[in-house]
């Protein structure tokens, strides 16, 4: 298996997510990896209070609660920030102490963002191996709900997801996507 550098893997993840319209905001300079998706349920302009609340908790979630935090989704019409996290910490209380002016809902997650990023890196580092096995991996990234890692493949066949899940012994969902590099 060919080994890729962390920067190459992460660049591939970002490009793949962007090509499928799944990329969230870029991570800050202090956070390794790809930032979780921040999706809104409407195409209307983002709610500044909701965006501010998300920014206010981001550092806390990714530092002190990295082993529990999975991701977040912003729901503009209801001015609600949904935070996905593994149970077993005081994360809920800490977030409620920082946030005002928006609703916060907490939902249990299977995997933390940290765990999903590690699995993402493993899958991307194994892309050559998978290509030799007939699975063309074009990108990967965490799902914001902490349920699985999304892997993009050239065909998006459900059997590919089954094979990847068995191989890594973690839930992986597959969707069809290809990456097109401009100028090359």
C-alpha positions in Angstrom: 0.0 0.0 0.0 1.3 3.4 -0.9 1.4 5.9 1.9 0.3 9.5 1.3 1.2 12.5 3.4 -1.4 13.9 5.8 -1.6 17.1 3.8 -2.3 15.2 0.6 -5.0 13.0 2.2 -6.7 16.1 3.7 -6.5 18.0 0.5 -8.1 15.1 -1.3 -10.9 14.9 1.3 -11.6 18.6 1.0 -11.6 18.5 -2.9 -13.9 15.4 -2.9 -16.3 17.0 -0.4 -16.3 20.2 -2.3 -17.0 18.5 -5.6 -20.1 16.8 -4.1 -21.3 19.9 -2.4 -20.7 18.4 1.1 -17.8 20.5 2.3 -18.4 22.7 5.3 -16.3 25.6 6.4 -12.5 25.3 6.3 -11.0 24.4 9.7 -9.1 27.0 11.7 -5.3 26.9 11.7 -5.3 25.2 15.1 -7.4 22.2 14.2 -5.9 19.4 12.2 -8.1 17.7 9.7 -11.3 18.8 8.0 -13.9 20.7 9.8 -17.3 19.0 10.1 -20.1 19.9 7.8 -22.2 22.9 8.8 -25.4 22.5 6.9 -28.4 24.7 6.9 -31.9 23.4 6.1 -32.7 26.4 3.8 -30.9 28.3 1.1 -31.9 31.6 2.8 -29.2 33.8 4.2 -27.5 32.4 7.3 -28.6 33.6 10.7 -25.8 35.7 12.2 -26.7 34.7 15.8 -26.6 31.0 14.9 -23.3 31.4 13.1 -21.9 33.3 16.1 -23.1 30.5 18.5 -21.4 27.9 16.3 -18.1 29.8 16.2 -18.3 30.4 20.0 -18.4 26.7 20.8 -16.1 25.4 18.0 -12.8 25.8 19.9 -14.2 24.2 23.1 -15.7 21.3 21.2 -12.5 20.5 19.3 -10.1 20.9 22.2 -11.6 19.9 25.6 -14.3 17.6 24.1 -12.5 16.2 21.0 -13.0 12.6 22.2 -16.8 13.1 22.4 -17.6 15.7 19.8 -18.8 14.4 16.4 -20.2 17.4 14.5 -22.9 20.0 14.3 -25.7 21.1 12.0 -27.2 24.6 11.9 -31.0 24.8 11.3 -31.6 28.4 10.2 -35.5 28.4 10.2 -35.6 27.2 13.8 -32.5 29.0 14.9 -31.2 25.7 16.3 -27.7 24.3 16.6 -27.7 20.5 16.7 -24.6 19.1 18.3 -23.8 15.5 17.8 -21.7 13.9 20.5 -20.8 10.7 22.1 -22.4 10.4 25.6 -20.3 10.4 28.7 -19.1 13.9 29.4 -20.3 17.3 30.6 -20.2 18.7 27.0 -23.9 19.6 27.0 -23.5 21.7 30.2 -20.4 23.4 28.9 -22.0 24.4 25.6 -25.2 25.6 27.3 -22.9 27.8 29.5 -21.4 29.5 26.4 -24.5 29.9 24.1 -27.4 32.2 24.3 -30.0 33.5 21.8 -30.3 30.2 19.9 -31.7 26.8 20.6 -29.2 24.0 21.2 -30.2 20.3 20.8 -27.8 17.4 21.6 -28.0 14.1 19.8 -26.0 11.0 20.6 -23.3 9.9 18.1 -21.6 6.6 17.4 -18.2 8.1 16.5 -16.3 11.3 17.5 -15.0 13.6 14.8 -11.5 12.6 15.8 -12.3 8.9 15.2 -13.9 9.7 11.9 -11.0 11.7 10.7 -8.6 8.9 11.7 -10.7 6.4 9.7 -10.9 8.9 6.8 -7.1 9.1 6.7 -6.8 5.3 6.7 -9.2 4.9 3.8 -7.5 7.6 1.8 -4.1 6.2 2.5 -5.4 2.8 1.2 -6.8 4.3 -2.0 -4.3 2.4 -4.2 -5.1 -0.8 -2.5 -8.8 -0.3 -3.0 -8.2 0.6 -6.7 -6.4 -2.7 -7.1 -9.5 -4.4 -5.5 -11.8 -2.7 -8.0 -13.0 0.1 -5.7 -12.0 3.6 -7.0 -12.0 5.8 -3.9 -12.2 9.5 -4.9 -12.6 11.1 -1.4 -13.8 10.6 2.1 -14.9 12.6 5.1 -16.8 12.5 8.4 -20.6 12.7 8.6 -21.6 15.5 10.9 -24.0 13.2 12.9 -21.1 10.9 13.9 -22.8 7.8 12.4 -20.1 6.9 9.9 -17.5 8.0 7.4 -18.7 8.9 3.9 -16.5 7.5 1.2 -16.9 8.7 -2.4 -16.3 6.1 -5.1 -16.5 6.2 -8.9 -19.6 3.9 -8.8 -21.1 4.5 -5.4 -22.2 0.9 -5.2 -23.6 -0.3 -1.9 -21.5 -3.4 -2.1 -18.4 -1.1 -1.9 -19.7 0.3 1.4 -20.2 -3.2 2.7 -16.6 -4.2 1.7 -15.1 -1.1 3.2 -17.1 -1.4 6.4 -16.1 -5.0 6.9 -12.4 -4.2 6.1 -12.2 -1.3 8.6 -14.7 -2.7 11.1 -16.5 0.6 11.2 -19.6 1.9 9.4 -18.8 3.4 6.1 -21.4 4.8 3.7 -20.6 5.2 0.0 -21.8 7.6 -2.5 -20.9 8.2 -6.2 -18.6 11.1 -6.8 -15.5 11.8 -8.9 -12.9 14.5 -8.4 -12.0 16.7 -11.3 -8.8 18.6 -11.0 -8.7 22.0 -12.8 -5.7 22.6 -15.0 -4.4 19.1 -14.9 
